[in-house]
Amino acid sequence: MAKNSIPSDIAKLSFEDALEQLEDIVRELEEGSGELDASIKAYERGAHLKRHCESKLKEAQNRVEKVVLGADGAAGLAPADLD
């Protein structure tokens, strides 16, 4: 697996599931009670989950930008302001 590729088990996750797993990892790491090797593996998984979530958000933003309803209700193309 390439260094920047997302593992297939993570790539299959929905945004919500990936975010939940990432939150669990952050909570566990903040507690600091695990072994070093397990913490490193959790951190690596968390980094993959973060990238996956970012990718899913970017996909959603692109979809929203493609279809934006105008004031008259007609569909049009315009960038969405998600900030």
PDB file of N, CA, C and O in Angstrom:
ATOM      1  N   MET A   1       0.840  -1.168   0.000  1.00  0.00           N
ATOM      2  CA  MET A   1       0.000   0.000   0.000  1.00  0.00           C
ATOM      3  C   MET A   1       0.889   1.236   0.000  1.00  0.00           C
ATOM      4  O   MET A   1       1.857   1.319   0.755  1.00  0.00           O
ATOM      5  N   ALA A   2       0.545   2.200  -0.862  1.00  0.00           N
ATOM      6  CA  ALA A   2       1.312   3.442  -0.919  1.00  0.00           C
ATOM      7  C   ALA A   2       1.104   4.228   0.362  1.00  0.00           C
ATOM      8  O   ALA A   2       0.077   4.108   1.030  1.00  0.00           O
ATOM      9  N   LYS A   3       2.091   5.027   0.684  1.00  0.00           N
ATOM     10  CA  LYS A   3       2.061   5.767   1.945  1.00  0.00           C
ATOM     11  C   LYS A   3       0.844   6.675   2.060  1.00  0.00           C
ATOM     12  O   LYS A   3       0.297   6.832   3.151  1.00  0.00           O
ATOM     13  N   ASN A   4       0.412   7.274   0.958  1.00  0.00           N
ATOM     14  CA  ASN A   4      -0.690   8.222   0.985  1.00  0.00           C
ATOM     15  C   ASN A   4      -2.049   7.593   0.705  1.00  0.00           C
ATOM     16  O   ASN A   4      -3.065   8.285   0.771  1.00  0.00           O
ATOM     17  N   SER A   5      -2.094   6.312   0.398  1.00  0.00           N
ATOM     18  CA  SER A   5      -3.379   5.704   0.096  1.00  0.00           C
ATOM     19  C   SER A   5      -4.133   5.374   1.378  1.00  0.00           C
ATOM     20  O   SER A   5      -3.541   5.087   2.418  1.00  0.00           O
ATOM     21  N   ILE A   6      -5.434   5.422   1.271  1.00  0.00           N
ATOM     22  CA  ILE A   6      -6.299   5.133   2.415  1.00  0.00           C
ATOM     23  C   ILE A   6      -6.592   3.636   2.396  1.00  0.00           C
ATOM     24  O   ILE A   6      -6.988   3.103   1.359  1.00  0.00           O
ATOM     25  N   PRO A   7      -6.406   2.949   3.522  1.00  0.00           N
ATOM     26  CA  PRO A   7      -6.695   1.510   3.572  1.00  0.00           C
ATOM     27  C   PRO A   7      -8.127   1.217   3.132  1.00  0.00           C
ATOM     28  O   PRO A   7      -9.035   2.007   3.388  1.00  0.00           O
ATOM     29  N   SER A   8      -8.325   0.082   2.472  1.00  0.00           N
ATOM     30  CA  SER A   8      -9.630  -0.237   1.900  1.00  0.00           C
ATOM     31  C   SER A   8     -10.733  -0.315   2.945  1.00  0.00           C
ATOM     32  O   SER A   8     -11.878   0.034   2.655  1.00  0.00           O
ATOM     33  N   ASP A   9     -10.413  -0.766   4.159  1.00  0.00           N
ATOM     34  CA  ASP A   9     -11.463  -0.843   5.178  1.00  0.00           C
ATOM     35  C   ASP A   9     -11.944   0.552   5.583  1.00  0.00           C
ATOM     36  O   ASP A   9     -13.106   0.727   5.950  1.00  0.00           O
ATOM     37  N   ILE A  10     -11.063   1.528   5.516  1.00  0.00           N
ATOM     38  CA  ILE A  10     -11.447   2.905   5.831  1.00  0.00           C
ATOM     39  C   ILE A  10     -12.157   3.534   4.638  1.00  0.00           C
ATOM     40  O   ILE A  10     -13.132   4.265   4.815  1.00  0.00           O
ATOM     41  N   ALA A  11     -11.683   3.262   3.435  1.00  0.00           N
ATOM     42  CA  ALA A  11     -12.287   3.836   2.234  1.00  0.00           C
ATOM     43  C   ALA A  11     -13.750   3.439   2.080  1.00  0.00           C
ATOM     44  O   ALA A  11     -14.519   4.158   1.443  1.00  0.00           O
ATOM     45  N   LYS A  12     -14.138   2.319   2.648  1.00  0.00           N
ATOM     46  CA  LYS A  12     -15.526   1.841   2.555  1.00  0.00           C
ATOM     47  C   LYS A  12     -16.453   2.533   3.555  1.00  0.00           C
ATOM     48  O   LYS A  12     -17.674   2.437   3.434  1.00  0.00           O
ATOM     49  N   LEU A  13     -15.883   3.227   4.538  1.00  0.00           N
ATOM     50  CA  LEU A  13     -16.689   3.833   5.590  1.00  0.00           C
ATOM     51  C   LEU A  13     -17.419   5.087   5.108  1.00  0.00           C
ATOM     52  O   LEU A  13     -16.923   5.830   4.261  1.00  0.00           O
ATOM     53  N   SER A  14     -18.598   5.299   5.665  1.00  0.00           N
ATOM     54  CA  SER A  14     -19.295   6.560   5.438  1.00  0.00           C
ATOM     55  C   SER A  14     -18.557   7.642   6.225  1.00  0.00           C
ATOM     56  O   SER A  14     -17.733   7.346   7.091  1.00  0.00           O
ATOM     57  N   PHE A  15     -18.862   8.880   5.914  1.00  0.00           N
ATOM     58  CA  PHE A  15     -18.257   9.985   6.644  1.00  0.00           C
ATOM     59  C   PHE A  15     -18.556   9.868   8.133  1.00  0.00           C
ATOM     60  O   PHE A  15     -17.669  10.032   8.971  1.00  0.00           O
ATOM     61  N   GLU A  16     -19.803   9.584   8.448  1.00  0.00           N
ATOM     62  CA  GLU A  16     -20.220   9.522   9.847  1.00  0.00           C
ATOM     63  C   GLU A  16     -19.503   8.414  10.618  1.00  0.00           C
ATOM     64  O   GLU A  16     -19.068   8.622  11.751  1.00  0.00           O
ATOM     65  N   ASP A  17     -19.381   7.244  10.004  1.00  0.00           N
ATOM     66  CA  ASP A  17     -18.694   6.132  10.663  1.00  0.00           C
ATOM     67  C   ASP A  17     -17.206   6.421  10.853  1.00  0.00           C
ATOM     68  O   ASP A  17     -16.629   6.116  11.897  1.00  0.00           O
ATOM     69  N   ALA A  18     -16.600   7.010   9.830  1.00  0.00           N
ATOM     70  CA  ALA A  18     -15.178   7.352   9.922  1.00  0.00           C
ATOM     71  C   ALA A  18     -14.943   8.408  11.002  1.00  0.00           C
ATOM     72  O   ALA A  18     -13.979   8.323  11.763  1.00  0.00           O
ATOM     73  N   LEU A  19     -15.823   9.392  11.063  1.00  0.00           N
ATOM     74  CA  LEU A  19     -15.685  10.439  12.071  1.00  0.00           C
ATOM     75  C   LEU A  19     -15.851   9.867  13.475  1.00  0.00           C
ATOM     76  O   LEU A  19     -15.132  10.255  14.395  1.00  0.00           O
ATOM     77  N   GLU A  20     -16.791   8.954  13.639  1.00  0.00           N
ATOM     78  CA  GLU A  20     -16.995   8.321  14.946  1.00  0.00           C
ATOM     79  C   GLU A  20     -15.749   7.556  15.388  1.00  0.00           C
ATOM     80  O   GLU A  20     -15.331   7.644  16.542  1.00  0.00           O
ATOM     81  N   GLN A  21     -15.160   6.801  14.451  1.00  0.00           N
ATOM     82  CA  GLN A  21     -13.934   6.070  14.781  1.00  0.00           C
ATOM     83  C   GLN A  21     -12.798   7.031  15.115  1.00  0.00           C
ATOM     84  O   GLN A  21     -12.024   6.783  16.039  1.00  0.00           O
ATOM     85  N   LEU A  22     -12.699   8.115  14.373  1.00  0.00           N
ATOM     86  CA  LEU A  22     -11.656   9.103  14.630  1.00  0.00           C
ATOM     87  C   LEU A  22     -11.838   9.727  16.017  1.00  0.00           C
ATOM     88  O   LEU A  22     -10.866   9.915  16.748  1.00  0.00           O
ATOM     89  N   GLU A  23     -13.064  10.041  16.368  1.00  0.00           N
ATOM     90  CA  GLU A  23     -13.335  10.598  17.698  1.00  0.00           C
ATOM     91  C   GLU A  23     -12.948   9.613  18.797  1.00  0.00           C
ATOM     92  O   GLU A  23     -12.402  10.010  19.826  1.00  0.00           O
ATOM     93  N   ASP A  24     -13.232   8.328  18.578  1.00  0.00           N
ATOM     94  CA  ASP A  24     -12.861   7.300  19.560  1.00  0.00           C
ATOM     95  C   ASP A  24     -11.343   7.239  19.742  1.00  0.00           C
ATOM     96  O   ASP A  24     -10.844   7.143  20.863  1.00  0.00           O
ATOM     97  N   ILE A  25     -10.622   7.297  18.624  1.00  0.00           N
ATOM     98  CA  ILE A  25      -9.158   7.249  18.676  1.00  0.00           C
ATOM     99  C   ILE A  25      -8.610   8.454  19.425  1.00  0.00           C
ATOM    100  O   ILE A  25      -7.716   8.318  20.260  1.00  0.00           O
ATOM    101  N   VAL A  26      -9.143   9.630  19.127  1.00  0.00           N
ATOM    102  CA  VAL A  26      -8.676  10.845  19.806  1.00  0.00           C
ATOM    103  C   VAL A  26      -8.911  10.726  21.308  1.00  0.00           C
ATOM    104  O   VAL A  26      -8.039  11.067  22.108  1.00  0.00           O
ATOM    105  N   ARG A  27     -10.080  10.246  21.682  1.00  0.00           N
ATOM    106  CA  ARG A  27     -10.396  10.078  23.104  1.00  0.00           C
ATOM    107  C   ARG A  27      -9.405   9.130  23.779  1.00  0.00           C
ATOM    108  O   ARG A  27      -8.901   9.415  24.865  1.00  0.00           O
ATOM    109  N   GLU A  28      -9.132   8.004  23.126  1.00  0.00           N
ATOM    110  CA  GLU A  28      -8.196   7.013  23.675  1.00  0.00           C
ATOM    111  C   GLU A  28      -6.782   7.588  23.799  1.00  0.00           C
ATOM    112  O   GLU A  28      -6.103   7.376  24.804  1.00  0.00           O
ATOM    113  N   LEU A  29      -6.351   8.309  22.775  1.00  0.00           N
ATOM    114  CA  LEU A  29      -5.006   8.890  22.814  1.00  0.00           C
ATOM    115  C   LEU A  29      -4.900   9.978  23.878  1.00  0.00           C
ATOM    116  O   LEU A  29      -3.862  10.124  24.523  1.00  0.00           O
ATOM    117  N   GLU A  30      -5.973  10.737  24.056  1.00  0.00           N
ATOM    118  CA  GLU A  30      -5.951  11.784  25.085  1.00  0.00           C
ATOM    119  C   GLU A  30      -5.847  11.188  26.489  1.00  0.00           C
ATOM    120  O   GLU A  30      -5.263  11.793  27.388  1.00  0.00           O
ATOM    121  N   GLU A  31      -6.418  10.002  26.665  1.00  0.00           N
ATOM    122  CA  GLU A  31      -6.327   9.342  27.965  1.00  0.00           C
ATOM    123  C   GLU A  31      -4.891   8.935  28.265  1.00  0.00           C
ATOM    124  O   GLU A  31      -4.474   8.939  29.424  1.00  0.00           O
ATOM    125  N   GLY A  32      -4.136   8.585  27.234  1.00  0.00           N
ATOM    126  CA  GLY A  32      -2.730   8.257  27.374  1.00  0.00           C
ATOM    127  C   GLY A  32      -2.430   7.009  28.177  1.00  0.00           C
ATOM    128  O   GLY A  32      -1.333   6.872  28.719  1.00  0.00           O
ATOM    129  N   SER A  33      -3.385   6.096  28.264  1.00  0.00           N
ATOM    130  CA  SER A  33      -3.174   4.909  29.092  1.00  0.00           C
ATOM    131  C   SER A  33      -2.744   3.679  28.294  1.00  0.00           C
ATOM    132  O   SER A  33      -2.467   2.634  28.882  1.00  0.00           O
ATOM    133  N   GLY A  34      -2.684   3.786  26.976  1.00  0.00           N
ATOM    134  CA  GLY A  34      -2.330   2.638  26.155  1.00  0.00           C
ATOM    135  C   GLY A  34      -0.835   2.464  26.012  1.00  0.00           C
ATOM    136  O   GLY A  34      -0.045   3.322  26.404  1.00  0.00           O
ATOM    137  N   GLU A  35      -0.464   1.329  25.438  1.00  0.00           N
ATOM    138  CA  GLU A  35       0.946   1.059  25.164  1.00  0.00           C
ATOM    139  C   GLU A  35       1.403   1.879  23.971  1.00  0.00           C
ATOM    140  O   GLU A  35       0.599   2.269  23.125  1.00  0.00           O
ATOM    141  N   LEU A  36       2.697   2.134  23.913  1.00  0.00           N
ATOM    142  CA  LEU A  36       3.260   2.986  22.866  1.00  0.00           C
ATOM    143  C   LEU A  36       2.955   2.460  21.467  1.00  0.00           C
ATOM    144  O   LEU A  36       2.488   3.217  20.616  1.00  0.00           O
ATOM    145  N   ASP A  37       3.213   1.172  21.213  1.00  0.00           N
ATOM    146  CA  ASP A  37       2.973   0.619  19.872  1.00  0.00           C
ATOM    147  C   ASP A  37       1.509   0.726  19.476  1.00  0.00           C
ATOM    148  O   ASP A  37       1.198   1.065  18.334  1.00  0.00           O
ATOM    149  N   ALA A  38       0.616   0.442  20.399  1.00  0.00           N
ATOM    150  CA  ALA A  38      -0.815   0.542  20.114  1.00  0.00           C
ATOM    151  C   ALA A  38      -1.210   1.987  19.850  1.00  0.00           C
ATOM    152  O   ALA A  38      -2.049   2.261  18.993  1.00  0.00           O
ATOM    153  N   SER A  39      -0.608   2.903  20.581  1.00  0.00           N
ATOM    154  CA  SER A  39      -0.903   4.325  20.383  1.00  0.00           C
ATOM    155  C   SER A  39      -0.420   4.800  19.020  1.00  0.00           C
ATOM    156  O   SER A  39      -1.097   5.584  18.356  1.00  0.00           O
ATOM    157  N   ILE A  40       0.744   4.328  18.605  1.00  0.00           N
ATOM    158  CA  ILE A  40       1.269   4.710  17.289  1.00  0.00           C
ATOM    159  C   ILE A  40       0.361   4.178  16.182  1.00  0.00           C
ATOM    160  O   ILE A  40       0.045   4.903  15.239  1.00  0.00           O
ATOM    161  N   LYS A  41      -0.057   2.930  16.292  1.00  0.00           N
ATOM    162  CA  LYS A  41      -0.965   2.346  15.284  1.00  0.00           C
ATOM    163  C   LYS A  41      -2.299   3.089  15.264  1.00  0.00           C
ATOM    164  O   LYS A  41      -2.858   3.331  14.194  1.00  0.00           O
ATOM    165  N   ALA A  42      -2.809   3.451  16.433  1.00  0.00           N
ATOM    166  CA  ALA A  42      -4.062   4.199  16.509  1.00  0.00           C
ATOM    167  C   ALA A  42      -3.902   5.566  15.851  1.00  0.00           C
ATOM    168  O   ALA A  42      -4.787   6.023  15.127  1.00  0.00           O
ATOM    169  N   TYR A  43      -2.760   6.218  16.109  1.00  0.00           N
ATOM    170  CA  TYR A  43      -2.486   7.519  15.504  1.00  0.00           C
ATOM    171  C   TYR A  43      -2.445   7.412  13.979  1.00  0.00           C
ATOM    172  O   TYR A  43      -3.002   8.261  13.283  1.00  0.00           O
ATOM    173  N   GLU A  44      -1.791   6.379  13.461  1.00  0.00           N
ATOM    174  CA  GLU A  44      -1.713   6.172  12.014  1.00  0.00           C
ATOM    175  C   GLU A  44      -3.107   5.960  11.427  1.00  0.00           C
ATOM    176  O   GLU A  44      -3.440   6.523  10.384  1.00  0.00           O
ATOM    177  N   ARG A  45      -3.920   5.144  12.106  1.00  0.00           N
ATOM    178  CA  ARG A  45      -5.290   4.920  11.634  1.00  0.00           C
ATOM    179  C   ARG A  45      -6.069   6.232  11.678  1.00  0.00           C
ATOM    180  O   ARG A  45      -6.837   6.541  10.768  1.00  0.00           O
ATOM    181  N   GLY A  46      -5.863   6.987  12.734  1.00  0.00           N
ATOM    182  CA  GLY A  46      -6.536   8.277  12.845  1.00  0.00           C
ATOM    183  C   GLY A  46      -6.173   9.214  11.706  1.00  0.00           C
ATOM    184  O   GLY A  46      -7.031   9.937  11.200  1.00  0.00           O
ATOM    185  N   ALA A  47      -4.915   9.210  11.301  1.00  0.00           N
ATOM    186  CA  ALA A  47      -4.486  10.047  10.188  1.00  0.00           C
ATOM    187  C   ALA A  47      -5.192   9.635   8.898  1.00  0.00           C
ATOM    188  O   ALA A  47      -5.599  10.488   8.110  1.00  0.00           O
ATOM    189  N   HIS A  48      -5.336   8.325   8.683  1.00  0.00           N
ATOM    190  CA  HIS A  48      -6.064   7.833   7.500  1.00  0.00           C
ATOM    191  C   HIS A  48      -7.542   8.210   7.582  1.00  0.00           C
ATOM    192  O   HIS A  48      -8.138   8.618   6.586  1.00  0.00           O
ATOM    193  N   LEU A  49      -8.124   8.075   8.759  1.00  0.00           N
ATOM    194  CA  LEU A  49      -9.534   8.438   8.938  1.00  0.00           C
ATOM    195  C   LEU A  49      -9.745   9.924   8.685  1.00  0.00           C
ATOM    196  O   LEU A  49     -10.738  10.314   8.070  1.00  0.00           O
ATOM    197  N   LYS A  50      -8.827  10.750   9.151  1.00  0.00           N
ATOM    198  CA  LYS A  50      -8.915  12.194   8.935  1.00  0.00           C
ATOM    199  C   LYS A  50      -8.884  12.522   7.444  1.00  0.00           C
ATOM    200  O   LYS A  50      -9.697  13.312   6.962  1.00  0.00           O
ATOM    201  N   ARG A  51      -7.952  11.919   6.719  1.00  0.00           N
ATOM    202  CA  ARG A  51      -7.865  12.153   5.272  1.00  0.00           C
ATOM    203  C   ARG A  51      -9.135  11.693   4.567  1.00  0.00           C
ATOM    204  O   ARG A  51      -9.617  12.356   3.648  1.00  0.00           O
ATOM    205  N   HIS A  52      -9.678  10.552   5.001  1.00  0.00           N
ATOM    206  CA  HIS A  52     -10.914  10.031   4.406  1.00  0.00           C
ATOM    207  C   HIS A  52     -12.065  11.006   4.653  1.00  0.00           C
ATOM    208  O   HIS A  52     -12.842  11.293   3.741  1.00  0.00           O
ATOM    209  N   CYS A  53     -12.176  11.513   5.874  1.00  0.00           N
ATOM    210  CA  CYS A  53     -13.239  12.471   6.202  1.00  0.00           C
ATOM    211  C   CYS A  53     -13.088  13.746   5.374  1.00  0.00           C
ATOM    212  O   CYS A  53     -14.074  14.275   4.861  1.00  0.00           O
ATOM    213  N   GLU A  54     -11.870  14.235   5.244  1.00  0.00           N
ATOM    214  CA  GLU A  54     -11.619  15.426   4.441  1.00  0.00           C
ATOM    215  C   GLU A  54     -12.022  15.199   2.989  1.00  0.00           C
ATOM    216  O   GLU A  54     -12.599  16.081   2.353  1.00  0.00           O
ATOM    217  N   SER A  55     -11.718  14.026   2.474  1.00  0.00           N
ATOM    218  CA  SER A  55     -12.070  13.685   1.101  1.00  0.00           C
ATOM    219  C   SER A  55     -13.591  13.636   0.919  1.00  0.00           C
ATOM    220  O   SER A  55     -14.125  14.142  -0.068  1.00  0.00           O
ATOM    221  N   LYS A  56     -14.278  13.019   1.887  1.00  0.00           N
ATOM    222  CA  LYS A  56     -15.742  12.938   1.819  1.00  0.00           C
ATOM    223  C   LYS A  56     -16.366  14.330   1.877  1.00  0.00           C
ATOM    224  O   LYS A  56     -17.329  14.604   1.161  1.00  0.00           O
ATOM    225  N   LEU A  57     -15.829  15.212   2.721  1.00  0.00           N
ATOM    226  CA  LEU A  57     -16.340  16.573   2.802  1.00  0.00           C
ATOM    227  C   LEU A  57     -16.120  17.331   1.490  1.00  0.00           C
ATOM    228  O   LEU A  57     -16.994  18.074   1.044  1.00  0.00           O
ATOM    229  N   LYS A  58     -14.957  17.141   0.882  1.00  0.00           N
ATOM    230  CA  LYS A  58     -14.664  17.795  -0.395  1.00  0.00           C
ATOM    231  C   LYS A  58     -15.618  17.302  -1.480  1.00  0.00           C
ATOM    232  O   LYS A  58     -16.098  18.092  -2.293  1.00  0.00           O
ATOM    233  N   GLU A  59     -15.894  15.999  -1.493  1.00  0.00           N
ATOM    234  CA  GLU A  59     -16.856  15.456  -2.459  1.00  0.00           C
ATOM    235  C   GLU A  59     -18.227  16.085  -2.264  1.00  0.00           C
ATOM    236  O   GLU A  59     -18.888  16.454  -3.235  1.00  0.00           O
ATOM    237  N   ALA A  60     -18.649  16.207  -1.028  1.00  0.00           N
ATOM    238  CA  ALA A  60     -19.955  16.806  -0.733  1.00  0.00           C
ATOM    239  C   ALA A  60     -19.982  18.268  -1.169  1.00  0.00           C
ATOM    240  O   ALA A  60     -20.963  18.725  -1.755  1.00  0.00           O
ATOM    241  N   GLN A  61     -18.916  18.996  -0.886  1.00  0.00           N
ATOM    242  CA  GLN A  61     -18.846  20.397  -1.289  1.00  0.00           C
ATOM    243  C   GLN A  61     -18.946  20.519  -2.812  1.00  0.00           C
ATOM    244  O   GLN A  61     -19.648  21.394  -3.319  1.00  0.00           O
ATOM    245  N   ASN A  62     -18.254  19.652  -3.534  1.00  0.00           N
ATOM    246  CA  ASN A  62     -18.305  19.688  -4.992  1.00  0.00           C
ATOM    247  C   ASN A  62     -19.712  19.405  -5.505  1.00  0.00           C
ATOM    248  O   ASN A  62     -20.159  20.021  -6.472  1.00  0.00           O
ATOM    249  N   ARG A  63     -20.402  18.484  -4.863  1.00  0.00           N
ATOM    250  CA  ARG A  63     -21.774  18.169  -5.277  1.00  0.00           C
ATOM    251  C   ARG A  63     -22.705  19.349  -5.019  1.00  0.00           C
ATOM    252  O   ARG A  63     -23.566  19.656  -5.844  1.00  0.00           O
ATOM    253  N   VAL A  64     -22.536  20.004  -3.885  1.00  0.00           N
ATOM    254  CA  VAL A  64     -23.369  21.163  -3.556  1.00  0.00           C
ATOM    255  C   VAL A  64     -23.105  22.296  -4.532  1.00  0.00           C
ATOM    256  O   VAL A  64     -24.034  22.988  -4.949  1.00  0.00           O
ATOM    257  N   GLU A  65     -21.855  22.489  -4.896  1.00  0.00           N
ATOM    258  CA  GLU A  65     -21.509  23.567  -5.823  1.00  0.00           C
ATOM    259  C   GLU A  65     -22.107  23.345  -7.207  1.00  0.00           C
ATOM    260  O   GLU A  65     -22.358  24.309  -7.931  1.00  0.00           O
ATOM    261  N   LYS A  66     -22.338  22.094  -7.585  1.00  0.00           N
ATOM    262  CA  LYS A  66     -22.888  21.800  -8.909  1.00  0.00           C
ATOM    263  C   LYS A  66     -24.354  22.188  -9.013  1.00  0.00           C
ATOM    264  O   LYS A  66     -24.817  22.613 -10.071  1.00  0.00           O
ATOM    265  N   VAL A  67     -25.075  22.041  -7.921  1.00  0.00           N
ATOM    266  CA  VAL A  67     -26.499  22.357  -7.967  1.00  0.00           C
ATOM    267  C   VAL A  67     -26.825  23.337  -6.846  1.00  0.00           C
ATOM    268  O   VAL A  67     -26.854  22.978  -5.669  1.00  0.00           O
ATOM    269  N   VAL A  68     -27.064  24.557  -7.235  1.00  0.00           N
ATOM    270  CA  VAL A  68     -27.447  25.588  -6.286  1.00  0.00           C
ATOM    271  C   VAL A  68     -28.736  26.200  -6.802  1.00  0.00           C
ATOM    272  O   VAL A  68     -28.797  26.672  -7.937  1.00  0.00           O
ATOM    273  N   LEU A  69     -29.759  26.193  -5.970  1.00  0.00           N
ATOM    274  CA  LEU A  69     -31.025  26.770  -6.393  1.00  0.00           C
ATOM    275  C   LEU A  69     -30.975  28.283  -6.299  1.00  0.00           C
ATOM    276  O   LEU A  69     -30.510  28.850  -5.310  1.00  0.00           O
ATOM    277  N   GLY A  70     -31.462  28.920  -7.345  1.00  0.00           N
ATOM    278  CA  GLY A  70     -31.532  30.378  -7.349  1.00  0.00           C
ATOM    279  C   GLY A  70     -32.768  30.843  -6.603  1.00  0.00           C
ATOM    280  O   GLY A  70     -33.581  30.029  -6.165  1.00  0.00           O
ATOM    281  N   ALA A  71     -32.908  32.142  -6.462  1.00  0.00           N
ATOM    282  CA  ALA A  71     -34.046  32.721  -5.752  1.00  0.00           C
ATOM    283  C   ALA A  71     -35.366  32.365  -6.418  1.00  0.00           C
ATOM    284  O   ALA A  71     -36.392  32.256  -5.746  1.00  0.00           O
ATOM    285  N   ASP A  72     -35.347  32.181  -7.740  1.00  0.00           N
ATOM    286  CA  ASP A  72     -36.578  31.837  -8.454  1.00  0.00           C
ATOM    287  C   ASP A  72     -36.858  30.338  -8.452  1.00  0.00           C
ATOM    288  O   ASP A  72     -37.837  29.897  -9.055  1.00  0.00           O
ATOM    289  N   GLY A  73     -36.027  29.554  -7.793  1.00  0.00           N
ATOM    290  CA  GLY A  73     -36.230  28.111  -7.692  1.00  0.00           C
ATOM    291  C   GLY A  73     -35.614  27.317  -8.824  1.00  0.00           C
ATOM    292  O   GLY A  73     -35.660  26.087  -8.816  1.00  0.00           O
ATOM    293  N   ALA A  74     -35.035  28.006  -9.803  1.00  0.00           N
ATOM    294  CA  ALA A  74     -34.408  27.315 -10.926  1.00  0.00           C
ATOM    295  C   ALA A  74     -33.018  26.857 -10.515  1.00  0.00           C
ATOM    296  O   ALA A  74     -32.281  27.571  -9.836  1.00  0.00           O
ATOM    297  N   ALA A  75     -32.683  25.655 -10.942  1.00  0.00           N
ATOM    298  CA  ALA A  75     -31.357  25.126 -10.636  1.00  0.00           C
ATOM    299  C   ALA A  75     -30.333  25.854 -11.490  1.00  0.00           C
ATOM    300  O   ALA A  75     -30.556  26.113 -12.672  1.00  0.00           O
ATOM    301  N   GLY A  76     -29.229  26.172 -10.882  1.00  0.00           N
ATOM    302  CA  GLY A  76     -28.158  26.840 -11.599  1.00  0.00           C
ATOM    303  C   GLY A  76     -26.825  26.382 -11.068  1.00  0.00           C
ATOM    304  O   GLY A  76     -26.756  25.653 -10.079  1.00  0.00           O
ATOM    305  N   LEU A  77     -25.785  26.801 -11.712  1.00  0.00           N
ATOM    306  CA  LEU A  77     -24.434  26.453 -11.276  1.00  0.00           C
ATOM    307  C   LEU A  77     -23.809  27.669 -10.619  1.00  0.00           C
ATOM    308  O   LEU A  77     -23.723  28.748 -11.206  1.00  0.00           O
ATOM    309  N   ALA A  78     -23.377  27.465  -9.394  1.00  0.00           N
ATOM    310  CA  ALA A  78     -22.695  28.533  -8.657  1.00  0.00           C
ATOM    311  C   ALA A  78     -21.945  27.895  -7.506  1.00  0.00           C
ATOM    312  O   ALA A  78     -22.382  26.883  -6.958  1.00  0.00           O
ATOM    313  N   PRO A  79     -20.822  28.482  -7.139  1.00  0.00           N
ATOM    314  CA  PRO A  79     -20.093  27.941  -5.986  1.00  0.00           C
ATOM    315  C   PRO A  79     -20.890  28.137  -4.701  1.00  0.00           C
ATOM    316  O   PRO A  79     -21.521  29.176  -4.504  1.00  0.00           O
ATOM    317  N   ALA A  80     -20.855  27.146  -3.843  1.00  0.00           N
ATOM    318  CA  ALA A  80     -21.533  27.242  -2.552  1.00  0.00           C
ATOM    319  C   ALA A  80     -20.584  27.841  -1.538  1.00  0.00           C
ATOM    320  O   ALA A  80     -19.391  27.540  -1.549  1.00  0.00           O
ATOM    321  N   ASP A  81     -21.101  28.686  -0.660  1.00  0.00           N
ATOM    322  CA  ASP A  81     -20.295  29.263   0.408  1.00  0.00           C
ATOM    323  C   ASP A  81     -20.481  28.425   1.642  1.00  0.00           C
ATOM    324  O   ASP A  81     -21.429  28.639   2.397  1.00  0.00           O
ATOM    325  N   LEU A  82     -19.567  27.442   1.874  1.00  0.00           N
ATOM    326  CA  LEU A  82     -19.677  26.531   3.002  1.00  0.00           C
ATOM    327  C   LEU A  82     -18.818  26.946   4.170  1.00  0.00           C
ATOM    328  O   LEU A  82     -18.789  26.259   5.190  1.00  0.00           O
ATOM    329  N   ASP A  83     -18.122  28.049   4.044  1.00  0.00           N
ATOM    330  CA  ASP A  83     -17.258  28.497   5.145  1.00  0.00           C
ATOM    331  C   ASP A  83     -18.055  29.164   6.225  1.00  0.00           C
ATOM    332  O   ASP A  83     -17.490  29.602   7.227  1.00  0.00           O
TER     333      ASP A  83
END
